[in-house]
Amino acid sequence: MPELRRAHALVNSFLPYELPIMKSRLQAALVPLLNEFKAGGEDTQEAFERASRVRALFEQIPGVSDENLVPPQSLLREFIGGSVYEYR
């Protein structure tokens, strides 16, 4: 939590299609992150624990790569592309 202000993105959501889509997109990136956090010692222990919990969660759900299931007005589209919203 102390590094939250440096996060590139924070997703707090609950729709059933979101976690399987996130798993498909993020699971491969977790292994290098876990290794980096583990090697960082005490300074990155909290990040390692959080990433480990995400990995354990991902192991319990199927991955879904068909992103056509995500509605164009979904908040998730802000992160994966294809949103109906435009910003100026």
C-alpha positions as CSV (number, residue, x, y, z in Angstrom):
1,M,0.0,0.0,0.0
2,P,2.8,2.5,0.6
3,E,3.7,2.4,-3.1
4,L,0.1,2.7,-4.3
5,R,0.7,6.3,-5.4
6,R,3.2,4.9,-7.9
7,A,0.9,2.4,-9.5
8,H,0.2,2.6,-13.2
9,A,-3.3,1.3,-12.7
10,L,-5.6,0.1,-9.9
11,V,-8.6,-2.1,-10.8
12,N,-11.2,-2.7,-8.2
13,S,-14.0,-4.6,-9.8
14,F,-16.3,-7.6,-9.5
15,L,-17.9,-8.6,-12.8
16,P,-17.6,-12.3,-13.5
17,Y,-15.9,-11.9,-16.9
18,E,-13.1,-9.6,-15.7
19,L,-10.9,-12.0,-13.7
20,P,-10.6,-14.6,-16.5
21,I,-9.7,-11.8,-19.0
22,M,-7.2,-10.4,-16.6
23,K,-5.7,-13.8,-16.0
24,S,-5.2,-14.3,-19.8
25,R,-3.5,-10.9,-20.0
26,L,-1.5,-10.8,-16.8
27,Q,-0.5,-14.3,-15.7
28,A,2.7,-14.5,-17.8
29,A,3.9,-11.2,-16.3
30,L,3.4,-12.4,-12.8
31,V,6.3,-14.9,-12.8
32,P,9.0,-12.2,-13.6
33,L,7.4,-9.9,-11.0
34,L,7.4,-12.6,-8.4
35,N,11.1,-13.3,-9.0
36,E,11.9,-9.6,-8.9
37,F,9.9,-9.0,-5.7
38,K,11.4,-12.1,-4.0
39,A,15.0,-11.0,-4.9
40,G,14.3,-7.5,-3.5
41,G,14.2,-8.9,0.0
42,E,12.5,-7.1,2.8
43,D,11.8,-3.9,0.7
44,T,9.6,-5.8,-1.7
45,Q,8.1,-8.5,0.7
46,E,4.6,-7.0,0.7
47,A,4.6,-6.8,-3.1
48,F,5.7,-10.4,-3.3
49,E,2.9,-11.5,-0.9
50,R,0.3,-9.6,-2.9
51,A,1.5,-10.9,-6.2
52,S,1.6,-14.4,-4.8
53,R,-2.1,-14.1,-3.7
54,V,-3.0,-12.9,-7.3
55,R,-1.2,-15.9,-8.7
56,A,-3.0,-18.3,-6.4
57,L,-6.3,-16.7,-7.4
58,F,-5.5,-17.0,-11.1
59,E,-4.8,-20.7,-10.6
60,Q,-8.3,-21.2,-9.4
61,I,-10.1,-19.7,-12.4
62,P,-10.1,-20.4,-16.2
63,G,-8.5,-17.9,-18.5
64,V,-10.6,-16.4,-21.2
65,S,-8.9,-14.9,-24.3
66,D,-12.1,-13.9,-26.2
67,E,-12.3,-10.3,-25.3
68,N,-15.5,-9.9,-27.4
69,L,-17.3,-11.0,-24.2
70,V,-16.4,-7.6,-22.6
71,P,-19.0,-4.9,-23.3
72,P,-17.7,-1.7,-24.9
73,Q,-18.9,0.4,-22.0
74,S,-17.2,-1.8,-19.4
75,L,-14.6,-0.2,-17.2
76,L,-12.2,-3.1,-18.2
77,R,-12.3,-1.7,-21.7
78,E,-10.4,1.4,-20.4
79,F,-7.5,-1.0,-19.8
80,I,-7.7,-3.5,-22.7
81,G,-8.9,-1.1,-25.4
82,G,-12.2,-0.9,-27.3
83,S,-14.0,1.5,-25.0
84,V,-16.9,3.5,-26.3
85,Y,-15.8,6.5,-24.2
86,E,-13.6,9.2,-25.7
87,Y,-11.5,11.7,-23.8
88,R,-10.3,15.0,-25.0
